[in-house]
Amino acid sequence: MTTSETSLTAPVPSDPATRHGVSLAEAFRVWLRVALLSFGGPAGQIAVMHRILVEEKGWISDTRFLHALNYCMLLPGPEAQQLATYIGWLMHKTRGGLMAGLLFILPGAVSIMALSVIYSAYGKVGAVAALFFGLKAAVLAIVIEAVFRVGKRALKNGVMVGLASLAFFLIFFMDVPFPLIVLGAGIIGFVGGMLRLQVFEIRAGHSSSGAQAVVDSLLGEEVPPHARPSLAGALKVAAVWLALWLIPVFVLLASLGASHVFSQIAVFFSKTAMVTFGGAYAVLVYVAQQAVEHYHWLSAAEMLDGLGMAETTPGPLIMVLQFVGFIAAFRDAGGLPPMLAGALGGLLATWVTFAPCFLWIFLGAPFVERLRGNRALSAALSAITAAVVGVILNLAIWFAIHTLFRSVIPVRGWGFSFDAPVPTSVDGLALMLALAAAVAIFKLKLGMLITLAACSAAGGLLFALGAIG
C-alpha cells in the first residue's frame, strides 16, 4: 500500500463517521480525478477506482472494495457509478455519496451534450459522418471484445455456458424482453444457491490489479454508524428520492400528455432505470431496440454513433442515453427551438436514469450490508452475469448486422422474430475497418482509445480519398 504515513497517523476527528481523517475537500479532489480518468467502460472505471482508492490512497481495503462492488452488481444501474456513490457514502455519509456519484457523471454528461449538439448540427456533413463511420467499426470490435472479457470471467462451467446460450437464443431469435431474461436467470441462480449447487458459486474476483489485498485502510472494516439500517431512515430516504425521481415524471404526464416526447422520455428511461441489470452493454440491447424499432427516435446507425461518443468520453457508457434523449427531443421539438428541446430531452433522460441509482444506494446499502456472503444472492448474481454474456453477444450481432450490411430481411413466425442480413448488401469498407479494429484490439492489444482514434482517422481518410461520401 502506498498510503502516506502522514495520512495514516492523522488526528482522529471527533465525528465517528469521519474518523478516517479524509476531509470533504480532499475527497472532492480525489473523486474529480477518478471521474476525469474514467474511460474504458465499467472494467476500466473500476480499475481506476481500485488503483486510486485502495492502492494509492488506502481509503478502503481490497476486501471491502470487492464487497461493495458485488453489492452494486446486484442492483440495476451502472455498477461503476454506484460503486463510487457507495464508497463516497461510506466515507462521508449522504453528501459524500452525492459528491462522488455526481462527479462521476458530470464529465461524461458535459461531453455527450456538446457532442450531441455538434452531431445534430453537423452530423450529416460528409467529414463528420466519415469520422463516425470509422467509430462504428471500432465500437463493434469493442463490443465483441466485451463478450470475450465478460464470458471468460462468468462462464466457468457448462451450466453457465448453457444459461448464456439460452439467453442469447431467447433475446435474438425470439425477441424475449431483456428484463424477463434477467429475472429468469436470477431465479434459477437463487434456487441453485439455496440448493447449494457448486456450479452457481462465484468468487470475488473483480480486482483490477491483482495486487495483494490491503488489510489496513483508513475506513477500516467496521460498519460506520450512519451505515447501520433503520426503518425511519429508510422511509425518509425513500420518500425524498422517490419524490425527486418521479414528481417530474408525473408533472410532465399531467401537463403535456403521455404522447409528448418529453413524457415518453421520462417514462421510458424511468422504466429502463429499474431493469438495467448487467451493465451498460446489456441494457443497450433493450434501449437500442426500443428507441429504434418502437419509438423511432433514431436509426440503428445513429445509435451506434451515440455509443461511439460514450466510448470516447469519461463516465458511464450508459451516458449514451443522454444522446438518445437529445435526438428524440431535437426531432420532435414542438414549439421549442430544436437545440433547446434537445438539451432538455438529454438532461431529462440523464435525470431519470441516474436519480434511481442514488435511491438504490442510499436506501438499500445499509440493509445490503447484512447480506454479505449470502450464498443464494451470490448464486443469483452468478446466473445473471452468465445470462448477460448472451445478451451482450446479441448486442454485438445486432450492431454487426446494422453496421456491416445495408439491408435486412425481417423473419417473423413460429415464435421467431429477428432481422436476417442480406449477404449481397455487405458494406466492404465497413467490414474492412471492423476487421482492422478487431486485429488492433485482439492481436496488437492497442487499447480502446487508440483503436477508436485510428478508426475515426481512417474514416476521415476514406472521405478525403472519395471512397465514402
C-alpha positions in Angstrom: 0.0 0.0 0.0 1.3 3.5 -0.9 -0.7 5.5 1.6 1.5 8.1 3.2 2.5 7.8 6.8 1.0 11.3 7.4 -2.4 10.2 6.3 -2.5 7.1 8.4 -1.4 9.0 11.5 -3.7 12.0 11.1 -5.6 13.2 14.2 -8.8 11.3 14.8 -11.8 13.6 14.2 -14.5 13.8 16.9 -17.2 12.7 14.5 -17.1 8.8 14.4 -18.4 8.8 10.9 -15.3 10.7 9.6 -12.6 9.4 11.9 -10.8 8.2 8.8 -9.3 11.7 8.6 -10.2 12.4 4.9 -11.7 15.8 4.5 -14.5 16.6 2.1 -12.2 18.9 0.2 -9.7 16.1 -0.3 -12.4 13.7 -1.2 -13.7 16.2 -3.8 -10.3 16.4 -5.5 -10.0 12.6 -5.5 -13.4 11.9 -6.9 -12.9 14.6 -9.6 -9.7 12.8 -10.5 -11.5 9.5 -10.7 -14.2 11.0 -12.9 -11.8 12.5 -15.3 -9.9 9.2 -15.7 -13.0 7.0 -16.0 -12.5 5.9 -19.6 -12.9 2.3 -20.9 -16.3 1.2 -19.7 -17.1 -0.4 -16.4 -13.9 -2.5 -16.3 -11.7 0.5 -16.8 -13.6 2.7 -14.4 -13.5 0.0 -11.7 -9.8 -0.4 -12.3 -9.2 3.4 -11.9 -11.1 3.4 -8.6 -9.3 0.4 -7.2 -5.9 1.8 -8.1 -6.7 5.3 -6.6 -8.9 4.4 -3.6 -7.3 1.1 -2.5 -3.7 1.1 -3.6 -2.8 4.7 -3.7 -5.0 6.4 -1.0 -5.7 3.4 1.2 -9.2 4.7 1.9 -10.8 1.3 1.8 -9.5 -2.3 1.9 -9.4 -4.6 -1.1 -11.9 -6.9 0.7 -14.3 -4.0 1.4 -14.0 -2.7 -2.1 -14.9 -6.0 -3.6 -17.8 -6.5 -1.3 -19.1 -3.0 -2.3 -18.7 -3.9 -6.0 -20.6 -7.2 -5.5 -23.5 -5.2 -3.8 -23.6 -2.8 -6.8 -23.7 -5.6 -9.3 -26.9 -6.9 -7.6 -28.6 -3.6 -8.3 -30.0 -2.1 -11.6 -27.9 0.7 -13.0 -24.2 1.3 -13.9 -22.2 -0.5 -11.3 -19.2 1.7 -11.5 -21.1 4.9 -10.8 -23.0 3.2 -8.0 -19.7 1.9 -6.6 -18.4 5.4 -6.5 -21.6 6.6 -4.8 -21.4 3.7 -2.3 -17.8 4.4 -1.3 -18.5 8.1 -1.1 -21.5 7.4 1.2 -19.4 5.1 3.4 -16.7 7.8 3.7 -18.8 11.0 4.1 -22.5 10.0 4.5 -25.1 11.2 2.0 -23.2 14.3 1.0 -20.2 12.1 0.2 -22.3 9.8 -1.9 -23.8 12.7 -3.8 -20.5 14.2 -4.4 -18.9 11.0 -5.7 -21.8 9.9 -7.8 -22.5 13.3 -9.4 -18.8 14.0 -10.1 -18.6 10.6 -11.7 -21.4 11.6 -14.1 -20.5 15.2 -14.7 -17.6 15.0 -17.3 -19.4 12.5 -19.4 -22.7 14.4 -19.3 -21.0 17.7 -20.4 -19.0 15.9 -23.1 -22.1 14.0 -24.5 -24.2 17.1 -24.5 -21.5 19.0 -26.5 -21.1 16.1 -28.9 -24.9 15.8 -29.3 -25.1 19.5 -30.3 -22.3 19.0 -32.8 -23.8 15.8 -34.2 -27.3 17.4 -34.6 -25.9 20.4 -36.3 -23.2 18.8 -38.5 -23.7 15.1 -38.3 -24.8 14.8 -41.9 -21.8 16.8 -43.1 -19.6 14.3 -45.0 -16.4 14.8 -43.0 -18.2 14.4 -39.6 -20.2 11.4 -40.9 -17.0 9.8 -42.1 -15.5 10.1 -38.6 -18.5 8.3 -37.1 -18.3 5.7 -39.9 -14.9 4.8 -38.6 -16.1 4.9 -35.0 -18.8 2.3 -35.6 -16.3 -0.2 -36.8 -14.2 0.3 -33.7 -17.3 0.1 -31.4 -18.3 -3.2 -33.0 -14.9 -4.7 -32.2 -15.0 -3.3 -28.7 -18.4 -4.9 -28.0 -17.2 -8.2 -29.3 -14.2 -7.9 -27.0 -16.6 -7.3 -24.1 -18.3 -10.6 -24.9 -15.0 -12.4 -24.5 -13.9 -10.5 -21.5 -17.1 -11.0 -19.5 -17.5 -14.5 -20.8 -14.1 -15.5 -19.6 -14.9 -14.4 -16.1 -18.5 -15.6 -15.9 -18.7 -18.9 -17.9 -16.8 -21.2 -15.6 -18.8 -24.4 -16.3 -21.3 -26.0 -18.6 -24.3 -24.7 -16.7 -23.2 -21.1 -17.1 -22.4 -21.6 -20.8 -25.9 -23.1 -21.2 -27.5 -20.0 -19.4 -25.6 -17.7 -21.7 -26.6 -19.6 -24.8 -30.2 -19.8 -23.8 -30.3 -16.0 -23.1 -28.8 -15.3 -26.5 -31.3 -17.5 -28.3 -34.3 -16.1 -26.4 -33.4 -12.4 -27.0 -32.0 -12.6 -30.5 -34.3 -15.1 -32.2 -37.5 -14.8 -30.2 -37.3 -11.2 -29.0 -37.9 -12.1 -25.4 -37.7 -8.9 -23.3 -34.4 -8.4 -21.5 -35.9 -7.8 -18.0 -37.6 -11.3 -18.2 -34.3 -12.9 -19.1 -32.6 -11.3 -16.1 -35.4 -12.2 -13.8 -35.4 -15.8 -15.0 -31.7 -16.2 -14.7 -31.8 -14.7 -11.2 -34.5 -17.1 -10.1 -32.5 -20.1 -11.5 -29.4 -18.9 -9.7 -31.2 -18.2 -6.4 -32.7 -21.6 -6.3 -29.4 -23.2 -7.2 -27.8 -21.3 -4.3 -30.5 -22.4 -1.9 -29.8 -26.0 -3.0 -26.1 -25.4 -2.5 -25.2 -26.4 -6.1 -21.5 -25.6 -6.6 -22.0 -24.7 -10.3 -23.6 -21.5 -9.2 -20.9 -20.4 -6.7 -18.8 -17.3 -7.7 -15.7 -15.9 -6.3 -14.9 -12.3 -5.6 -12.6 -11.6 -8.5 -13.2 -8.2 -9.7 -9.9 -6.7 -8.6 -8.5 -4.8 -11.4 -4.9 -5.0 -10.5 -4.3 -8.4 -9.0 -2.5 -6.8 -6.1 -2.5 -8.3 -2.7 -5.4 -7.4 -0.5 -4.9 -4.3 1.6 -5.6 -5.2 5.2 -5.2 -1.8 6.7 -7.3 1.1 5.5 -8.5 4.5 6.7 -12.1 3.4 6.6 -11.5 0.1 8.4 -13.8 -2.9 8.4 -16.4 -1.8 10.9 -19.7 -0.5 9.8 -19.9 3.3 10.3 -22.7 4.5 12.5 -24.5 6.2 9.6 -24.4 2.9 7.6 -26.5 1.0 10.1 -30.0 0.3 8.8 -33.1 1.7 10.4 -36.8 1.8 9.3 -37.1 5.5 9.9 -34.0 6.3 7.9 -35.2 4.0 5.1 -38.6 5.6 4.9 -37.1 9.1 4.8 -34.6 8.2 2.0 -37.4 6.5 0.0 -39.7 9.5 0.3 -37.1 12.0 -0.7 -35.6 10.2 -3.6 -38.9 8.8 -5.0 -40.2 12.4 -5.0 -37.1 13.7 -6.7 -37.2 11.0 -9.3 -41.0 10.6 -10.0 -42.6 14.0 -9.4 -41.0 15.5 -12.6 -42.4 12.4 -14.5 -45.9 12.9 -13.2 -45.8 16.7 -13.8 -44.8 16.1 -17.5 -47.5 13.4 -17.9 -50.2 15.7 -16.4 -49.2 18.8 -18.3 -48.1 17.5 -21.7 -49.9 14.2 -22.0 -48.5 10.7 -22.5 -47.8 11.1 -26.2 -45.5 14.1 -25.9 -41.8 13.3 -26.5 -40.8 14.6 -23.0 -43.3 12.4 -21.3 -42.2 9.4 -23.4 -38.5 10.1 -22.5 -39.4 10.4 -18.8 -41.4 7.2 -18.7 -39.2 5.1 -20.9 -35.9 5.9 -19.2 -37.5 5.6 -15.8 -38.6 2.0 -16.7 -35.1 1.4 -18.1 -33.5 2.5 -14.8 -35.4 -0.3 -13.0 -34.2 -3.1 -15.3 -30.7 -2.2 -16.1 -29.1 -5.3 -14.6 -25.9 -6.5 -16.2 -24.1 -3.2 -17.0 -24.3 -0.8 -19.9 -23.6 -3.2 -22.7 -26.5 -5.4 -21.6 -29.1 -2.7 -21.2 -28.1 -1.1 -24.5 -29.8 -4.0 -26.3 -33.1 -3.1 -24.6 -32.7 0.6 -25.2 -31.5 0.4 -28.8 -34.3 -1.9 -29.9 -37.0 0.2 -28.2 -35.6 3.6 -29.3 -35.0 2.4 -32.8 -37.8 0.0 -33.5 -40.6 1.1 -31.2 -40.3 4.9 -30.7 -38.4 5.5 -34.0 -36.4 8.3 -32.3 -33.2 7.5 -34.2 -31.8 4.8 -36.6 -29.6 1.9 -35.6 -26.6 3.6 -37.3 -27.2 6.7 -35.1 -27.5 4.5 -32.0 -24.0 3.2 -32.9 -22.8 6.8 -33.3 -24.1 7.6 -29.8 -22.3 4.6 -28.3 -19.1 5.7 -30.1 -19.5 9.1 -28.3 -20.0 7.4 -25.0 -16.9 5.1 -25.6 -14.7 8.1 -26.2 -15.7 10.3 -23.2 -15.2 9.7 -19.5 -18.0 8.4 -17.3 -20.5 5.5 -17.6 -21.3 4.1 -21.0 -25.0 4.5 -20.1 -24.5 8.2 -20.8 -25.4 7.3 -24.4 -29.0 7.5 -23.1 -28.5 11.3 -22.9 -27.7 11.3 -26.6 -30.8 9.3 -27.3 -33.0 11.7 -25.3 -31.3 14.7 -27.1 -32.0 13.3 -30.6 -35.6 12.3 -29.7 -36.5 15.8 -28.4 -34.5 17.6 -31.1 -36.5 15.9 -33.8 -39.9 16.5 -32.1 -39.3 19.9 -30.5 -42.9 21.1 -30.6 -42.9 24.9 -30.2 -39.3 25.0 -28.8 -36.1 25.7 -30.7 -34.8 22.2 -31.6 -31.4 22.7 -29.9 -33.2 23.8 -26.6 -35.6 20.9 -26.9 -32.7 18.5 -27.5 -30.8 19.8 -24.5 -33.8 19.5 -22.2 -34.5 16.0 -23.6 -31.0 14.9 -22.9 -31.0 16.3 -19.4 -34.3 14.7 -18.7 -33.1 11.3 -19.8 -30.0 11.7 -17.7 -32.0 12.7 -14.6 -34.5 9.8 -14.7 -31.6 7.4 -15.5 -29.4 8.3 -12.5 -31.8 9.6 -9.8 -32.8 5.9 -9.1 -29.1 5.0 -8.8 -28.9 7.2 -5.7 -32.1 5.8 -4.4 -30.8 2.2 -4.7 -27.6 3.1 -2.8 -28.9 5.3 -0.1 -32.0 3.1 0.6 -30.5 -0.4 0.1 -26.9 -0.2 1.1 -27.5 -0.3 4.9 -29.6 -3.4 4.5 -27.4 -5.0 1.9 -24.5 -4.8 4.3 -26.3 -7.5 6.2 -26.3 -9.8 3.2 -22.5 -10.1 2.9 -21.6 -13.6 1.9 -25.2 -14.7 1.4 -25.0 -17.9 -0.8 -28.3 -17.6 -2.6 -27.8 -14.0 -3.6 -24.3 -14.7 -4.8 -25.6 -17.6 -6.9 -28.4 -15.3 -8.4 -25.7 -12.8 -9.3 -23.6 -15.6 -10.9 -26.5 -16.7 -13.1 -27.5 -13.2 -14.1 -23.9 -12.5 -15.1 -23.8 -15.6 -17.3 -27.1 -14.6 -19.0 -25.7 -11.1 -19.6 -22.9 -12.7 -21.7 -25.6 -14.0 -24.0 -27.3 -10.6 -24.1 -24.0 -8.8 -24.9 -23.4 -11.3 -27.7 -26.9 -10.4 -29.0 -25.8 -6.7 -28.9 -22.6 -7.5 -30.8 -24.5 -9.3 -33.6 -27.3 -6.7 -33.7 -24.7 -4.0 -34.1 -22.8 -6.1 -36.7 -25.9 -6.6 -38.8 -26.7 -2.9 -38.9 -23.0 -1.8 -39.4 -21.8 -4.3 -42.0 -25.0 -4.7 -44.1 -27.1 -2.2 -45.9 -30.3 -4.3 -46.0 -32.0 -6.8 -43.7 -35.0 -9.2 -44.1 -37.5 -9.4 -41.2 -38.1 -13.0 -40.1 -41.4 -13.5 -38.3 -43.4 -16.5 -37.4 -43.4 -19.8 -35.5 -42.3 -17.9 -32.4 -39.3 -16.3 -34.1 -38.7 -12.6 -34.5 -35.4 -11.3 -35.8 -33.8 -9.5 -38.7 -31.6 -11.5 -41.1 -28.9 -9.7 -43.1 -28.9 -9.7 -46.9 -25.5 -11.1 -47.8 -25.2 -9.2 -51.0 -25.7 -5.9 -49.2 -22.4 -6.2 -47.2 -20.5 -2.9 -46.9 -16.9 -3.8 -47.9 -15.3 -0.7 -46.3 -17.2 -1.1 -43.0 -16.2 -4.8 -42.9 -12.5 -3.9 -43.6 -12.5 -1.3 -40.8 -14.2 -3.7 -38.4 -11.6 -6.4 -39.1 -8.8 -3.9 -38.7 -10.3 -2.8 -35.3 -10.5 -6.4 -34.2 -6.9 -7.0 -35.1 -5.9 -3.9 -33.2 -7.8 -4.9 -30.1 -7.3 -8.7 -30.0 -3.9 -9.2 -31.7 -2.0 -6.0 -31.2 -3.5 -5.1 -27.8 -3.6 -1.4 -28.8 -6.3 -0.4 -26.4 -9.7 1.1 -26.8 -8.9 4.8 -27.2 -6.1 4.2 -29.7 -8.4 1.9 -31.7 -11.2 4.4 -31.7 -8.9 7.3 -32.8 -7.3 5.2 -35.5 -10.7 4.1 -37.0 -12.1 7.6 -36.9 -8.9 8.8 -38.7 -9.4 6.0 -41.2 -12.9 7.1 -41.8 -11.7 10.7 -42.4 -9.0 9.4 -44.8 -11.6 7.4 -46.8 -13.7 10.5 -47.1 -10.7 12.6 -48.2 -10.0 10.0 -50.9 -13.6 10.0 -52.0 -14.3 6.4 -51.0 -17.2 7.4 -48.9 -19.5 10.5 -49.1 
